[in-house]
Amino acid sequence: MNRRGLTIAEVLVVIVILGILASMAIPSLQQVSSATQRTHCRNNLRQLARAAALFAIERDGRFPPGLLYGSNRNALSGDVRAWDWQTTASGHVRPGELWTYTDRGSESKVLQCPTAEHELASWTGDPTTGYNYNVAFVAAESRMPTSADAEKGAWDLVIEKANLDGMRELTLAQCHRSSTTALFGTGGRLGGVNKFMRSPVNIGAGYDTAYAGGQSFPDGRTNIAWIDGHVTTQHHAHQGQHFDDLPSWLTDSLAWPMNGFLSDDARSYDPR
């Protein structure tokens, strides 16, 4: 039998064809990867919403606190208890109380958004979570302790929220619009992520706090877990109704449209 090898021209044709096929396949693989990440993210958010509801049911309707400084008896103990991670006085970081109400085998699977794995955390010492929690209206939030708080416990430092007309938090029974109020989402700010969800009309803490507490829209969409437990994807990043009236040094911290709010007003954040 006569055997003939491929000519240089034939090899080049094969290489060109393989290159074309590869260029057609790579975008499809990227789309599959992005879709898988979004599905993983939505599953995590369902877990978090379910965990928060179980926590509230066991505690007379009170949601997990967003942030507490110190122990319940000693505000100056050095402990910092955020909703996602807790840091002891010795500097050891461990998952927060919500973790015990999920049914996953590793906290990283729930407390790590796959789309924010390489983002910078907004909280020194804590691993990047990528999710934020509605402390603007729903969850209790503490101020930092001072030397004058030596006789106080962590809950004595919980602030009264101007957004709640002076109340410190809302209970599950006070959430009358649970299907249209965000509880958890994928957080985003200039240069990284955040873990405290704010309203675009945030009052009390100020607009500088509000515009650092938006949602991440990395590919023009963001995932939200609502108080009633269902999870949806939103495709429009709102600037907030006061955006044009605020100085650019403040609104720049949002990095719109890569990040934004779920509504221009408080309707997506206030469940009353």
C-alpha positions as CSV (number, residue, x, y, z in Angstrom):
1,M,0.0,0.0,0.0
2,N,1.2,3.5,-0.8
3,R,1.2,5.8,2.3
4,R,1.4,9.5,2.1
5,G,1.8,12.0,5.0
6,L,-0.1,15.2,5.3
7,T,1.3,18.2,3.4
8,I,2.1,21.4,5.2
9,A,-1.0,23.0,3.6
10,E,-3.3,20.3,4.8
11,V,-1.8,20.6,8.4
12,L,-2.5,24.3,8.3
13,V,-6.0,23.8,7.2
14,V,-6.6,21.3,10.1
15,I,-5.1,23.8,12.5
16,V,-7.4,26.6,11.2
17,I,-10.5,24.4,11.5
18,L,-9.6,23.4,15.0
19,G,-9.0,27.0,16.0
20,I,-12.4,28.0,14.6
21,L,-14.1,25.1,16.5
22,A,-12.3,26.1,19.7
23,S,-13.4,29.8,19.3
24,M,-17.0,28.7,18.9
25,A,-16.8,26.3,21.9
26,I,-15.2,28.7,24.4
27,P,-18.1,31.2,24.7
28,S,-20.5,28.3,25.1
29,L,-18.3,26.8,27.9
30,Q,-18.1,30.3,29.6
31,Q,-21.9,30.6,29.4
32,V,-22.3,27.2,31.0
33,S,-19.8,28.1,33.8
34,S,-21.7,31.4,34.4
35,A,-25.0,29.6,34.5
36,T,-23.6,27.1,37.0
37,Q,-22.3,29.9,39.2
38,R,-25.7,31.7,39.2
39,T,-27.5,28.4,40.1
40,H,-25.0,27.8,43.0
41,C,-25.5,31.4,44.1
42,R,-29.3,31.1,44.1
43,N,-29.1,27.8,46.1
44,N,-26.9,29.5,48.7
45,L,-29.4,32.4,49.0
46,R,-32.3,30.0,49.6
47,Q,-30.2,28.3,52.4
48,L,-29.6,31.7,54.0
49,A,-33.2,32.8,53.8
50,R,-34.3,29.5,55.2
51,A,-31.8,29.6,58.0
52,A,-32.8,33.2,59.0
53,A,-36.5,32.1,59.1
54,L,-35.7,29.1,61.3
55,F,-33.6,31.4,63.6
56,A,-36.5,33.8,63.9
57,I,-39.1,31.1,64.6
58,E,-37.0,29.9,67.6
59,R,-36.5,33.5,68.9
60,D,-40.0,35.0,69.0
61,G,-39.7,36.2,65.4
62,R,-36.4,38.1,65.8
63,F,-34.1,37.8,62.9
64,P,-30.3,37.1,63.3
65,P,-28.6,40.3,64.4
66,G,-26.6,42.0,61.6
67,L,-23.7,43.0,63.9
68,L,-23.0,42.9,67.6
69,Y,-19.9,44.0,69.5
70,G,-18.8,42.1,72.6
71,S,-20.6,39.3,74.4
72,N,-24.1,39.5,75.7
73,R,-22.7,40.3,79.2
74,N,-19.6,42.3,78.3
75,A,-19.6,44.8,75.4
76,L,-15.8,45.2,75.8
77,S,-15.0,41.5,75.5
78,G,-13.4,42.1,72.1
79,D,-15.8,39.7,70.2
80,V,-17.3,40.9,67.0
81,R,-20.4,39.0,65.8
82,A,-21.5,39.8,62.3
83,W,-24.3,37.9,60.6
84,D,-21.9,35.8,58.5
85,W,-18.7,35.5,60.5
86,Q,-17.7,35.9,64.2
87,T,-14.3,37.0,65.4
88,T,-13.3,36.2,68.9
89,A,-11.1,38.4,71.1
90,S,-8.1,36.3,70.2
91,G,-8.7,36.9,66.5
92,H,-10.1,33.5,65.6
93,V,-12.7,33.7,62.8
94,R,-15.6,31.2,62.6
95,P,-19.0,31.0,60.9
96,G,-21.8,32.9,62.5
97,E,-25.0,31.6,64.0
98,L,-26.8,31.2,60.7
99,W,-24.4,28.4,59.7
100,T,-26.0,26.0,62.3
101,Y,-29.4,26.4,60.5
102,T,-28.2,25.3,57.1
103,D,-27.8,21.7,55.9
104,R,-24.6,22.0,53.9
105,G,-21.4,20.1,54.8
106,S,-19.0,23.1,54.7
107,E,-19.7,26.7,55.5
108,S,-17.8,27.9,52.5
109,K,-20.5,26.4,50.2
110,V,-23.1,28.7,51.8
111,L,-21.2,31.7,52.9
112,Q,-19.2,32.1,49.7
113,C,-20.8,33.5,46.6
114,P,-19.1,31.8,43.6
115,T,-19.2,35.1,41.7
116,A,-17.3,36.9,44.4
117,E,-14.5,34.4,45.1
118,H,-11.7,36.7,44.2
119,E,-13.3,40.0,45.4
120,L,-12.0,42.0,48.3
121,A,-14.0,41.7,51.5
122,S,-15.3,44.9,53.1
123,W,-14.6,43.7,56.6
124,T,-11.0,43.4,57.9
125,G,-10.1,39.9,58.9
126,D,-13.3,38.1,57.6
127,P,-13.3,35.8,54.6
128,T,-15.1,37.3,51.6
129,T,-18.7,36.3,51.7
130,G,-20.1,38.1,48.7
131,Y,-23.6,38.3,50.2
132,N,-25.2,41.1,52.1
133,Y,-28.0,41.2,54.7
134,N,-30.8,43.8,55.1
135,V,-29.7,45.7,58.2
136,A,-31.2,49.0,56.8
137,F,-34.6,47.9,58.0
138,V,-34.8,44.3,59.2
139,A,-31.8,43.2,61.4
140,A,-30.4,44.7,64.6
141,E,-27.1,46.5,64.3
142,S,-24.8,47.6,67.1
143,R,-22.5,50.6,67.5
144,M,-18.9,50.2,68.4
145,P,-18.3,50.2,72.2
146,T,-16.3,52.8,74.1
147,S,-14.7,52.7,77.6
148,A,-17.9,54.1,79.0
149,D,-19.7,50.9,78.1
150,A,-17.9,48.8,80.7
151,E,-21.1,47.8,82.5
152,K,-23.0,47.0,79.3
153,G,-23.6,44.0,77.1
154,A,-23.7,43.8,73.3
155,W,-27.4,44.2,73.1
156,D,-27.3,47.4,75.1
157,L,-25.3,49.0,72.2
158,V,-27.9,48.1,69.4
159,I,-28.8,51.4,67.7
160,E,-32.3,52.7,67.1
161,K,-32.8,52.9,63.3
162,A,-34.0,56.2,61.8
163,N,-35.3,54.1,58.9
164,L,-37.6,52.3,61.5
165,D,-38.8,55.5,63.2
166,G,-36.6,54.7,66.2
167,M,-37.2,50.9,66.5
168,R,-34.1,48.7,66.7
169,E,-35.2,45.8,64.5
170,L,-38.3,44.2,63.0
171,T,-39.7,40.8,63.8
172,L,-41.1,38.3,61.4
173,A,-44.7,39.2,62.3
174,Q,-44.0,42.9,61.4
175,C,-42.9,42.0,57.9
176,H,-46.2,42.5,56.0
177,R,-44.5,42.5,52.6
178,S,-42.3,39.5,52.9
179,S,-42.5,38.5,49.3
180,T,-41.3,41.8,48.0
181,T,-38.7,42.7,50.6
182,A,-35.0,41.7,50.2
183,L,-33.4,39.8,53.0
184,F,-30.1,38.7,51.4
185,G,-28.4,39.5,48.1
186,T,-25.1,39.6,46.3
187,G,-23.4,42.7,47.7
188,G,-21.3,45.1,45.6
189,R,-19.4,48.4,46.0
190,L,-16.5,50.2,44.4
191,G,-13.5,47.9,44.5
192,G,-15.1,44.9,46.2
193,V,-18.2,43.6,47.9
194,N,-20.1,44.5,51.1
195,K,-22.1,42.5,53.6
196,F,-24.6,45.0,55.0
197,M,-27.5,45.8,52.6
198,R,-28.6,49.4,52.6
199,S,-31.5,51.4,51.1
200,P,-30.8,54.2,48.6
201,V,-32.8,56.5,50.8
202,N,-30.9,55.3,53.9
203,I,-31.3,57.8,56.8
204,G,-29.5,58.0,60.1
205,A,-26.2,56.4,59.0
206,G,-26.1,58.7,55.9
207,Y,-25.9,58.4,52.2
208,D,-22.2,57.6,52.4
209,T,-23.2,54.3,54.1
210,A,-26.1,53.8,51.7
211,Y,-24.0,54.0,48.6
212,A,-21.4,51.5,49.9
213,G,-24.2,49.0,50.5
214,G,-25.6,48.3,47.1
215,Q,-26.0,45.1,45.1
216,S,-23.6,43.5,42.6
217,F,-24.7,43.3,39.0
218,P,-21.5,41.8,37.5
219,D,-23.1,40.6,34.2
220,G,-26.2,42.9,34.3
221,R,-28.1,40.7,36.8
222,T,-28.2,40.1,40.6
223,N,-29.8,37.4,42.8
224,I,-32.0,38.3,45.7
225,A,-33.5,36.1,48.5
226,W,-36.7,37.7,49.7
227,I,-38.0,37.4,53.3
228,D,-40.6,34.7,52.4
229,G,-37.7,32.5,51.2
230,H,-38.1,32.7,47.4
231,V,-35.1,33.7,45.2
232,T,-35.2,35.7,42.0
233,T,-32.8,37.4,39.6
234,Q,-33.1,41.1,38.8
235,H,-31.8,42.6,35.7
236,H,-32.0,46.4,36.4
237,A,-29.6,48.2,38.7
238,H,-31.2,51.3,40.2
239,Q,-29.2,54.4,41.0
240,G,-31.4,55.6,43.8
241,Q,-33.8,58.5,43.6
242,H,-31.3,61.1,45.1
243,F,-28.4,60.0,42.8
244,D,-28.3,63.2,40.7
245,D,-28.5,65.5,43.7
246,L,-25.6,63.9,45.5
247,P,-21.8,64.7,45.1
248,S,-19.9,62.4,42.8
249,W,-17.4,61.5,45.5
250,L,-20.3,59.9,47.3
251,T,-22.1,58.2,44.5
252,D,-18.9,56.9,42.9
253,S,-18.6,54.5,45.8
254,L,-21.5,52.6,44.3
255,A,-19.7,52.1,40.9
256,W,-23.0,52.1,39.0
257,P,-24.0,50.2,36.8
258,M,-21.7,47.4,37.9
259,N,-23.5,47.8,41.3
260,G,-26.8,49.3,42.1
261,F,-30.0,49.2,44.2
262,L,-33.0,47.0,43.9
263,S,-35.3,50.0,43.7
264,D,-34.9,53.8,43.6
265,D,-36.7,54.1,46.9
266,A,-37.1,51.9,50.0
267,R,-39.8,49.7,48.6
268,S,-37.5,46.7,48.1
269,Y,-36.0,47.0,51.6
270,D,-38.8,48.1,54.0
271,P,-41.2,45.1,54.7
272,R,-43.8,47.0,56.7
